Structures are given as C-alpha cells and as structure tokens.
Amino acid sequence: MTEGLPIDNDGNYIVRIGHSPDPDDAFMFHAMTTNAFETPGYKFVHELQDIETLNKRAMRNDLEVSAVSIHAYPEISENYALMNCGASMGEGYGPMIVAKKGISIDDAKSNSIAIPGLKTSAYLGIRLCWGDLDYEVVPFDEIIPKILDDTYKSGLIIHEGQLTYSDYDLEVLVDLGIWWNEKTGGLPMPLGGNVVRRDLGDKAINDITNYTKMSIEHSLKNPEIALEFAKKWGRGIDDKTNKEFVSMYVNERTIDYKNEGRDSIRKFLQAGKEIGLISENFDVEGLEFVGSGE
C-alpha cells in the first residue's frame, strides 16, 4: 500500500517512474518530469534505463511505475496492472529487420541476427514472423554499428533507428509493423505500455494512471516545449527526425488504446502463447486496462 512508500518533506508519496531514454517516452513524461501541473499527494521521480533493463526490474517487482514491453507483461501481470494510457503502438510500422544491400532474407535467416532483448515486443514479433532463429542479444543502439562492421548480417532495430537506418545505406528486409497490420486485418502492432504496481492499492493506481494520462495530454497540447525536451534523448537526431519519431509513437492512441488497440494486444499475446513464448497460464481474455472503462 502507499503507506510503504517514502514521503518527501511536503508529505507527498515518492513514486519512481522508469522509462526509456528515448524521445517518445521523454515527450510523454515531460509534464510530470518538469512539474507542469500539480499532482497532489505524489512526487514523481524518473529513472531512465533501456527497455530490456526496465523489463527485468519489473520482474523483480522493483519500480512503482514503469514502461515495459507488451511481450514482458504476462510475466509481471500478477504484480503490475497495465494502464490504458502510455501505449507505444505501430500504426502500420514498427521494429524492422535491416541489413546491408544485397543481403537476402534467406541470408539473414541462415546467420545470427542481432536483437535488442528477449523480452522486447520486437523479439516476439520476429519470432511470430520468422519462427525459430539464431540470435544474439545486443544493446539496441549498437545493432546498426555491428551490422556496418559485419559482425552481423542483419539486425532487429527499434527506437529512432527505424528512421535513421537509411542514413547508413541499409535496407529493410521486413517491417514487423506492416507484417502485423496485414496479418491482423489492419490492427496496430503492440510494442510498449505503462504499468503500475498493484500493491499500491486501487486509489494510488487510479491516481497515477490519471496523472500519466494528463502528462501525455499536456505534451500533445504543448508540443513545441515537449519536443525540445524530448530531443535531449534522441542521440543526435535533428528536429525533423525528432518530431517524426515522437509523432509515430505519441498520439491519440497513447491517451487511450481504444478497442482495436486492446484487441491487438490480446491477439499479440495469444499468438505468443501459441508459439510458447508466453505462459499458457496467462489469461489473455481476462486482461484488464486501468482507466479503460471495460
């Protein structure tokens, strides 16, 4: 319960929020990070780490609130509730398998593929698309350099690499967002979501979810300030690329998954169960989204 949380000098509960150091997450949490609106009773402290590290911390029931991969959610669902806001979904785009020109899909499949983490949604996506494969886990920001130096024939890229890969003369073998869209009759590809720890109690869960939604709405209504803040986490990308990347993953669906977004998550996780990457005990149909009204 919230009584177990530390309290600051003003009597507010201190709640740690973990999110990745990327423009889209930074844009979402800008208002909460900078205290752009009041959050009575709560003081939010932000911890920035890559998504695979956040997945692992959530498995240890560590942070009160965190961004996680949808693929990782079933494994932490006993301890965390999934918010209906904060979605990262690919609307006909998503993680990409890329390689140097001249590398075929067969070439890529017959060699080890660099992936950003076993619990990332990108990995579940590539397994659904390509089946069994030989892989090595590589930090997401090292995948393109390791393709360029021929350590790997191909790699599975996420984050702003989905826009910058062409700067390195790489080609897309498969865009998993397009693949999922075509496979499901037009549904967006689930990638990331926000979770809040269940032991905080219903009031805190609902309060924190509401503040997260307010933060997203604030940035969408004040995009220039939030984009400038988000650019700090873009690893050198220019203003145009920063804006394009943020708009890909922070939009109306980030405020509310909507029915098709929730349906897509259930289909994605059910497909994961069918290939053995999601526990057969996970109740896909019973999945709840805090704040959805379902």
C-alpha positions as a printed Julia matrix, in Angstrom:
294×3 Matrix{Float64}:
   0.0     0.0     0.0
   1.06    3.65   -0.36
   1.85    3.7     3.37
   5.02    1.78    2.49
   6.26    4.47    0.11
   8.82    7.08    1.19
   7.47   10.57    1.85
   9.12   13.88    0.95
   9.33   16.97    3.16
   5.93   18.17    1.94
   4.2    14.93    2.84
   3.93   13.61   -0.71
   4.42    9.95   -1.56
   7.55    9.48   -3.69
   6.77    7.32   -6.72
   9.55    6.15   -9.05
   8.73    6.02  -12.77
  11.0     4.03  -15.03
  11.06    4.84  -18.72
  13.48    4.53  -21.58
  15.78    7.45  -22.54
  14.08    7.99  -25.88
  12.25   10.93  -27.43
   8.78    9.35  -27.31
   8.96    8.42  -23.6
  10.58   11.74  -22.73
   7.79   13.55  -24.61
   5.11   11.56  -22.74
   6.56   12.22  -19.3
   7.75   15.79  -19.92
   4.96   17.4   -17.9
   5.45   15.08  -14.93
   9.22   15.47  -15.1
   9.02   19.27  -15.05
   6.06   19.59  -12.64
   3.99   21.32  -15.33
   0.82   20.54  -13.38
   0.05   19.72   -9.77
  -0.06   16.1    -8.59
  -1.47   16.42   -5.05
  -0.12   13.76   -2.72
   2.55   12.48   -5.08
   6.1    13.35   -6.05
   7.28   11.58   -9.19
  10.95   10.66   -9.62
  12.09    9.47  -13.01
  14.62    6.71  -13.65
  15.82    6.32  -17.22
  17.03    2.95  -18.49
  16.76    0.9   -21.67
  13.55   -1.08  -22.1
  15.08   -4.52  -21.54
  16.53   -3.36  -18.21
  13.12   -1.97  -17.24
  11.5    -5.3   -18.16
  13.91   -7.09  -15.82
  13.36   -4.6   -12.98
   9.61   -5.1   -13.3
  10.14   -8.85  -13.0
  11.8    -8.12   -9.65
   8.76   -6.02   -8.63
  11.14   -3.07   -8.24
   9.73    0.21   -9.56
   6.31    1.56   -8.63
   5.59    2.59  -12.24
   7.41    1.59  -15.41
   7.32    1.46  -19.15
   7.61   -2.19  -20.23
   7.4    -4.25  -23.38
   3.97   -5.74  -24.02
   5.77   -9.05  -24.54
   7.04   -8.87  -20.94
   3.67   -8.01  -19.39
   2.29  -11.54  -18.81
   5.32  -12.38  -16.69
   4.74   -9.39  -14.38
   0.93   -9.22  -14.52
   0.49  -10.69  -11.02
   2.29   -7.69   -9.54
   1.54   -4.92  -12.05
  -1.6    -3.52  -13.66
  -1.48   -2.31  -17.27
  -2.55    1.3   -17.82
  -4.88    2.15  -20.68
  -2.62    5.12  -21.49
   1.03    5.35  -22.46
   0.85    2.98  -25.41
   3.58    2.68  -27.98
   1.91    1.07  -30.97
   2.99    0.85  -34.59
   0.22    2.08  -36.88
   1.42    0.13  -39.91
   5.08    0.49  -38.93
   7.27   -0.96  -36.2
  10.54   -2.71  -35.45
  12.49   -3.55  -38.59
  14.87   -6.27  -39.67
  17.58   -4.45  -41.62
  20.74   -5.44  -43.46
  23.28   -4.14  -45.93
  22.23   -4.04  -49.57
  22.46   -7.42  -51.26
  21.61   -9.45  -48.15
  18.53  -11.58  -48.76
  16.0   -12.82  -46.21
  17.47  -16.31  -46.61
  20.97  -14.91  -45.92
  19.69  -13.21  -42.78
  17.84  -16.28  -41.53
  20.88  -18.51  -42.0
  23.07  -16.28  -39.8
  22.85  -14.95  -36.26
  20.55  -11.93  -36.01
  21.23   -9.09  -33.56
  18.16   -8.48  -31.36
  17.61   -5.85  -28.64
  16.36   -8.22  -25.92
  14.44  -11.44  -25.35
  11.52   -9.74  -23.6
  11.12   -6.93  -26.12
   7.97   -6.92  -28.23
  10.28   -6.72  -31.24
  11.64  -10.18  -30.4
   8.16  -11.66  -30.05
   7.31  -10.03  -33.37
  10.28  -11.5   -35.23
   9.58  -14.95  -33.79
   5.95  -14.75  -34.9
   7.08  -13.63  -38.36
  10.19  -15.78  -38.93
   9.82  -18.63  -36.45
  12.89  -20.16  -34.83
  16.12  -18.28  -35.5
  19.7   -17.91  -34.39
  20.17  -14.64  -32.48
  22.42  -12.7   -30.17
  21.23  -10.02  -27.75
  22.9    -6.68  -28.49
  22.19   -3.25  -26.9
  19.68   -1.57  -29.22
  21.97    1.37  -30.02
  24.83   -0.94  -31.04
  22.87   -3.02  -33.56
  23.33   -0.75  -36.59
  27.08   -0.25  -35.95
  27.53   -4.01  -35.66
  25.77   -4.56  -38.99
  28.0    -1.95  -40.57
  31.18   -3.62  -39.3
  29.91   -7.03  -40.47
  29.62   -8.55  -37.01
  26.06   -9.46  -38.02
  24.4    -9.88  -41.39
  21.17   -8.36  -40.08
  19.65   -6.82  -37.0
  16.29   -6.05  -35.42
  16.1    -2.3   -34.84
  13.84   -0.3   -32.53
  13.51    3.32  -31.36
  14.83    6.06  -33.68
  16.81    3.51  -35.67
  13.54    2.94  -37.51
  14.07    6.37  -39.1
  17.85    6.67  -39.24
  18.75    3.27  -40.75
  18.59    4.72  -44.27
  21.38    7.17  -43.38
  23.67    4.12  -43.3
  22.54    2.72  -46.66
  20.79   -0.22  -45.01
  17.71   -1.92  -46.43
  14.59   -3.2   -44.71
  14.04   -6.93  -45.05
  10.83   -6.89  -43.01
   8.91   -4.13  -41.25
   7.17   -6.04  -38.47
   4.56   -3.31  -38.05
   3.47   -3.74  -41.67
   3.58   -7.52  -41.31
   1.39   -7.46  -38.17
  -1.0    -4.96  -39.75
  -1.51   -7.23  -42.77
  -1.75  -10.38  -40.64
  -4.49   -8.94  -38.4
  -6.55   -7.03  -40.94
  -5.3    -3.59  -40.02
  -4.54   -3.68  -36.28
  -1.63   -1.63  -34.87
   1.38   -3.55  -33.57
   1.67   -3.53  -29.75
   5.12   -2.54  -28.55
   5.23   -0.84  -25.14
   2.92    0.07  -22.3
   2.95    1.59  -18.83
   2.37   -0.46  -15.69
   1.72    0.42  -12.05
   2.36   -1.84   -9.09
  -0.77   -3.48   -7.68
   0.33   -3.31   -4.05
  -0.03    0.48   -4.1
  -3.8    -0.01   -3.82
  -6.69    0.98   -6.04
  -6.66    4.7    -5.2
  -2.97    5.17   -5.98
  -3.24    3.02   -9.13
  -6.07    5.18  -10.43
  -4.42    8.47   -9.35
  -1.1     7.61  -11.0
  -2.8     6.4   -14.19
  -4.75    9.66  -14.37
  -1.63   11.78  -13.86
   0.17    9.81  -16.57
  -2.71   10.45  -18.96
  -2.66   14.14  -18.04
   1.08   14.29  -18.76
   0.59   12.81  -22.24
  -2.29   15.18  -22.97
  -0.26   18.17  -21.75
   2.59   17.36  -24.15
   0.25   16.83  -27.09
  -1.31   20.23  -26.38
   2.11   21.9   -25.91
   4.23   20.01  -28.45
   7.0    22.54  -29.08
   8.14   22.66  -25.45
   7.83   18.9   -25.05
   9.64   18.22  -28.34
  12.57   20.4   -27.29
  12.78   18.42  -24.06
  12.43   15.1   -25.91
  15.25   15.96  -28.31
  17.77   15.61  -25.48
  17.23   11.86  -25.61
  17.42   11.41  -29.38
  21.1    10.5   -29.65
  21.92   13.34  -32.02
  18.83   13.29  -34.25
  17.73   16.56  -35.84
  14.5    18.44  -35.12
  12.65   16.95  -38.1
  13.53   13.37  -37.18
  12.75   14.03  -33.52
   9.28   15.32  -34.38
   8.62   12.49  -36.83
   9.66    9.81  -34.35
   7.62   11.27  -31.49
   4.53   11.6   -33.68
   4.87    7.92  -34.65
   4.52    6.75  -31.07
   2.76    9.52  -29.14
  -0.72   10.23  -30.46
  -4.4     9.75  -29.64
  -3.85    6.03  -29.06
  -1.25    6.89  -26.42
  -4.04    8.58  -24.45
  -6.36    5.59  -24.95
  -5.53    2.23  -26.55
  -9.1     2.16  -27.89
 -10.89   -1.08  -28.68
  -8.68   -2.07  -31.61
  -5.52   -1.4   -29.61
  -6.69   -3.56  -26.72
  -7.82   -6.23  -29.19
  -4.41   -6.16  -30.86
  -2.61   -6.68  -27.55
  -4.77   -9.69  -26.79
  -4.11  -11.16  -30.25
  -0.37  -10.49  -29.95
  -0.11  -12.22  -26.58
  -2.34  -15.1   -27.69
  -0.06  -15.63  -30.69
   2.88  -15.63  -28.26
   1.18  -18.35  -26.21
   0.75  -20.47  -29.33
   4.49  -20.49  -30.04
   5.49  -20.98  -26.41
   6.91  -17.52  -25.67
   4.01  -16.59  -23.36
   2.96  -18.81  -20.45
  -0.03  -21.0   -21.26
  -1.45  -20.0   -17.85
  -1.78  -16.32  -18.79
  -5.45  -15.32  -19.22
  -5.42  -13.25  -22.4
  -9.17  -12.67  -22.5
  -9.18  -11.55  -18.87
  -6.53   -8.87  -19.46
  -7.61   -5.56  -17.9
  -6.57   -2.0   -18.73
  -6.67    0.52  -15.89
  -8.8     3.51  -16.87
 -10.37    1.94  -19.96
 -13.85    1.63  -18.51
 -14.01   -2.0   -19.63
